[in-house]
Every structure is written in structure tokens, then in C-alpha cells.
Amino acid sequence: MSELLSFAIEPLDAARGNLPLLVCAPEPGIDLLEAFAELQPLVERHLLQAGGILFRGFEVAGAEAFRQFAAAFGHPLLNYEFGSTPRSNVTQGVYTSTEYPAHQRIPLHNEQAYTLEWPMKIWFYSVIPAETGGETPIADSREVYRRMPARIRERLVKKGLMYVRNYGNGLDVEWSQVFNTEDPRQVEAYCREHAIECIWKDDGELRTRQRCQVVARHPVTGEDVWFNQAHLFHVSNLQPEVRESLMDIVEEEDLPRNVYYADGTTIEDALLDEVRGVLDECTISFPWLANDVLMLDNMLAAHARSPFTGKRKVVVAMAQGHREVLG
């Protein structure tokens, strides 16, 4: 890389704040991976302040080059363990984004905030932008925390959260895919290690329960962030007709996923509707361009997916695992 090249960094939309910061290639034909040595200092200076950086206008030579770029930041890429949505492996440490139907919207969330262990870094690579829609909206999790009404924040923090998942039965991802094993003993060992309650039901399927954080403190910046997926896991996130149909098929305790207060009592629909309203207020959206790469600090920035038409391919890498210890 020529020493004469320099990379400016500025907000993508200054009116919305610094998330994401934009780094554009100063001229055509610059390879993202080859520019790593010049880009890394920008990331080190700005990622923790902004929460996310969008690299635009660079050449990216496919999923393997993307994998090498993400891995170059110094942390081994993570496998998608205890995942909640269907994904496919593209290359080692690189996965498809959530394989939900194109018409479905995926709400804002921090990756794996429904458990006690998550990646600190996440990268998205836009291989093929959608014909329409298909954005990956983001939001500053510090801003979500600040805007969340104190009565909601205090109630949820005081009572805590318990995520309940039922796998398989044609309604959700099979446990063998979630835990990457066909061996129930390995599932049980994983659950013991990660403070997950593991229950084998009479039909041979699996139910898990786990008590998790509502907010979290960033281990480097010390800032409090809104960090949970209650609004996404809760049955109120389903379309009314889908919720009604599911409740006709299974008992509430057998729903594919749900979330309760930590003591097992029901979380009010209206409370989570207010949470969703705050998330909507904080949402920042922009269209993908081919070869865009977005790097997020997963605790400082949440992400989502908009519905789309046409062919869309966005792949994901994650790194730097962090484990929370509940008090």
C-alpha cells in the first residue's frame, strides 16, 4: 500500500451522530485487506467512541478475503454456538446472515445478548445488495440505555430476565444444529459450563432456560448499554395471527422461544411495546453498496435487518468472546 494514501474518517450522517463512521477508499481499486495496516489505527482510535465503522469503496476479494480482514484484528473468529437463528457456514468463521424469509423484518438486537457469552466484535460484508430494502439498521446501545424510561429500566433490572427455548418439532432450529452436535451428553456439558438449565422432554426434544442480563457494562469504556433480546424473544414480537396459531398448536411453555422475568412470571406486552418504541427512535439505516464492510462493537451497537426483494447476500464474522458474570 502506497504511503501517500490517506483515509479520511467522518460520520456517514452527521445529523444522526457518529454511528457509523465512514471510511472511504480515496481512489478506485484499493483492496481492503491490503489496506489493513493503514486502517487498523483508525479502528483503534474511533471504534469505541462511535460504536461502528463502515468501510466503503474498497475491493473485497470474496468471503475468504473478508475472513482474513476480520481475523487480522487479532482475535480468532468465533463459531456460531448456541445460536437462535438458522445460518450456514460460508468459510471458517464466516456465516450467512440470518436465513429468514425476505419479507420478514429482524428487530434490532446485539448479537447473542440472550445469553451470558457473546462476541465483542462483529463484521458484515455486503456481497450482493438487495434489489430493494435489505438494509442492516443499527443503533447506539448507549443511547438506547439513556432513552429507555427509568421505570422500565429499573423494573427489568430489578426483576431480571429468563429466556426459554424449545428446539425442533418443526417449529424452530433443531438442538443438534444449535449446539453443533448429535450427542446429548455434549449438549448437557455445554449447558453446565454456560449456566443454562437443560431439560429433555418426554418427546425427546430439548428445552433450555437461562437467566441473563438486562443491561451490561462495557469492559473497556465502562459505559452502561441496553443489552438484551427480551423484545425479540417475547411472544408479543410475533404477528397476532402467528401468535394465535402457535398457541393453538402448543402450550405456552412449549413455544419455540419466549422470555419471562427471572422468577418465571410474565412480562407485560405493553412494557415491551415501549421498549420497541425506544429502539425505533434510535434506529439508523442506510442502503448497502456492493463490497461494503461494516464493523461493530457488539456491545455498543445493535443491528437489525429490513425486508427486501431480489437476491441479497450479506455474510458475517464474529470475534473476541466475552462472558458475563451475573451478581
N, C-alpha and C positions, 0 to 999 in steps of 0.2 A: 504494500500500500504506500502510495507516494506521501512523503512528509508534508507536501504542500496542501494536501486536502484537509479541510476542517469541517466539522459537523456542528451546525447550529442546533440549539435545542430551545423550543418555545412551546407554549400551550397550543394544543390543537384548536381550542376555542377559548380564548382568554375571558370571554364573558361568563363562562361556566367554571372558571378556576384553572388549576394546573393539571387536572386529570382529564385525559392523559397528556403528558408532554410528548411533543412530536420531534423526531429526529429524521430529517430528510437527506437522502443521498444528494450531494452537491452537484453531481453530474451522472448521466446515464451509465449503466454498465458496471457499477461498483458492486462487488459480491459482498453480501452481508457477513459471511463467515470470515472472509479475508480482511474485512474491516474491523474485526473483533478487538484488536489491540487498541484502536482509537476509540471504539465505542464503550469499552468496559469502564474507563474512567468517568464517562458521562453517567452511566448507570450507578456507579458507586456514589457519585455526588448528588444525584437527583431522585433516585427511585424511592427512597424512604420519605422524602419530602412530598413528592407528587403521588406516589402510590402506583403509578403505571407509566410506561413509555411505549410509544408506537413508532416502530421503525418502518419508514415508507420510502419507496422508490429504489430499493436495493434489489439486486438479483439474488434469488434463493434457489439453489440447485436441487430442489426436491426435499422429501421428508428426511433423508439421511443427513443432508447439509443442515437442515433445521435442528435435528438431534444434536449434531456436533456443536452448533452455535449455543444451544441451551446448556449442554454439558460443559462448555468452555468456562462457564461462570464458577466452576469449581466444586459442584456437588453432584454426586451420582444421580441420574434420573430415577424417579420412583416408579414402581409398578402400581397399577391401579388396583389396590387392595381394599376390600370392604366397600366397594363402590355401590352406588344406589341407582345407577342407570346403565343401560346397555352401551358398550363401546367395543371397538375392535382394535387389536394391536396392529400398527402400521409398520413400525420397526422398533427395535429395542428401546423402550422408554417413551415411545411416541404412540398416541392413541387417536382414534377418531373422536371428534366431539360427540356429545350425547346423541344417540341414534333414535331420536323421537321423530314421529311423522312431521313433515314440513309445515303443516298447518298449526302445530302446537307451539305455544309460547312457553319458554322455560323462565321462571321468575328469577330475579336477582338472588344470588347466593354466593357465599365464599366456599370454595371447594372443600368438601368433607367437613364442614362445620357442624355436621350432625354426629360427630364422633369426637374422641379425645386426642386424635392424632391426625395431622394434616400437613400438606406441603406449604412451605413459606413462599415458594416461587412457582409461578405458572406462566407458560408461554402459549400463545395461539398463533398459528400460521395459516393465513388465508391462501389456500392453494387455488381454489376456484370460487370466486364470489357468486352469490345467488343472482338470478335474473332480477328479482325484486326482493326487498327485505333481507332477512338473514343476518342482520347486524348482531354484534355481541355487545349489548349495552353494558355499561359499567357504572359503579357508584363508589364514592368515598365512604368507607365504613366508619371513619371517624365522624364524618358529617351526619351519617345515619344515626350514630350514637347520640350526637349532640341534639339532633332534631326530634328524637324519639321523646314523646311526652314522659315526664318524670314518673307519673303514676303507673304507666305501662312498664317502663324500665324497672322501677323498684318492685313492682308486683312479680314480674317474671324472674328477676334476680333472686328475690326472696324465696319464691316457690320452686325455682329450678325447672328443668325440662327432662322428660324421659321419652326417648324415641323407641317406638315399637315397630318391628318389621316382620312380615310373614313372607317367606320366599316361595317361588314356584307356583304350583297349582294353576298354571296358565295365566296367572294374574300379574306376576312380577318376575324379575330376574331369578333364575334358579340359584340355589345356595352354592352349587358347585362352581358356577361362574363368578359369583361374588367373592368366594374365598379361594378360587383358583385351585380347587382340589376336589376329588371324589371321595375322600376319606373323612368320615365324620369325626374321627379322633383328631385329625389336624384342625378341623373347624373348632372343636372344643378347646384345643390347646391355644389357638389364636384368640378365642373369646376370653379365656382365663387371663392371658397376657395383656389384653386390652380392656379389661374391666367391663366386659359385655356379658349379660346374662343369656345363656344359651338353653333353649328348650326344644326337645324333639317331641313333636305332637303325635297323636295316635295314628295319624295317616302317614307318618314317616317324614313329613315336611318339618321345616325349621322355623322357629320364632326366636327373635332376639329382642332384648331390652337393654337400653343403655342410658344412664343419666349423664347429662352433658351441660356445658356452659351456655349462658345466655349472652354474656359479654366476655371479652378476653382482653388481656393487656399485652401489647406488642413487646416481645422480649428485647428489642433493641431500642425503640423510641420511647417505650414506657407509656404510650398512649392507649386509652381505652377505645375499643372498637365494638360495634354491634356484630356478633359472631355466632349465629345460629341459623337453623333452617326450619324453625317452627312454622313459619308462614307457608313453607313449601310442603312439608310433610303432613301438615294437619289436613284432615278430611275436608275442611272448608275450602281448600285450594282446588278441589275438583269442581268441574262444572256440575250444576244441580242435577241434571239428568244422569250424569255418570255416577255421582254420589248415590242417587236413589237406586240406580241399577245394581251397584255394588252391594248396597245394604240389603237388597233383595236376595243376593246370592250368598253372602257370608255374614256371620255375626261381626259386630264391631271389632272384637278382639282379633279377628282373623283378616281384617283389612290388610292389603299389601303393605301399607305404611300409615302410620299415624303418630301423633305426638301428644303427650299429656304433661300436666305438671308432674314434678318428680315424685309426688306421692301417689300418682295414678289417677288423680281427679281430672275432670275435663277442662280444657282450655276454652274459653268463650270465643265463639266465632267472631263477635264484634270486636274483641280486642285485637285479633289477628288481622281483621279488615283495616283497623287503624295502622297497624304495623305496615301493611301493604301500601297504604296511602303515603306513609313517610318514604318508603322505598321508591315509590313512583316519583315523588318530588325530587329525589336525589339522583334520578337516572340520567345518564349521559349517553347519547347514542350517536354513532357515525357510520357511514357506509364503508364496508370493506373494499379495498382495492386488491388486485392480484399481487401476491408476494408481500403483503403487509405482515408484519410480525409484531404482536402486542405482548409485552412483558409486564406482569402484575406482581406486586407483593400481595399474596393471597389474603393476608390479614388486613391490609389497608384498603383493598379494593375488591368489591364484589363484581360478579359478572352474570350475564343472562343470555338468552337467545330469542331473537324475534322470529315470527313465522316468515316463511319465504316461498318463492316459486322458482322453478328451474333447478338446475344442478348446483349444489353447494358442497364444497369440501373445505372444512377447517380442521386441522389436526392440533393436538395438544401435547405438551410435555410438562412434567412437574418435578420439583426437586426440593431438597433441604427439608426433610421431615422434622416436625416439631410436635412434642407431646405435652398435653395439658395435664396438670395435676389438680383435681378439684379439692377445695378445702373441706 
